Structures are given as C-alpha cells and as structure tokens.
Amino acid sequence: MSVAHQPSIELNWFKSSYSGGNATECLECAHVTHSVLIRDSKENAEGRAVSVRHEAWRPFVRAIRNKQGFDVALGS
C-alpha cells in the first residue's frame, strides 16, 4: 500500500453500507485506473488517501462479503 494524494480531478467517493451510524466512523473509497483509494471521511479535506491495487482489493472485499478471516502476521 502507498499513501496517495488526491488528484485535482473529481473522484466518485462512496461510503460502505457497513459504516457506523454517525458520520465520524466512515471510510470512503474511490476507484481509479489501477487501484482503489481509501480515506477517512472526516480527514478528506486534507486530501490524504491510501492506494490499494485492484489485485489486493478484490480478494479483500470478497473475503469480507463471505465473512472469511485473514491469517496475516502483524509486522510482516
């Protein structure tokens, strides 16, 4: 993953339907050419986002939808 600054073009950001009930617990995502940008909805004025390549995003979302866990060692 890398930190990406939002480009000057208008992006179509969307919030997860699983976001918390109040507006302070949301992540927003936007699809771009080769990746997905992820940002904290309350930090969006600063233009910071994390970029995740589609090759990593798709299995992540699939696992979440199927309620599967990930066996990932922390710090690796």
Secondary structure, DSSP 8 states (H G I E B T S, - for coil): -EEEE--SS----EE-TTS-SSTTS-EEEEE-SSEEEEEEGGGGGGTEEEEEEHHHHHHHHHHHHTT------TT-
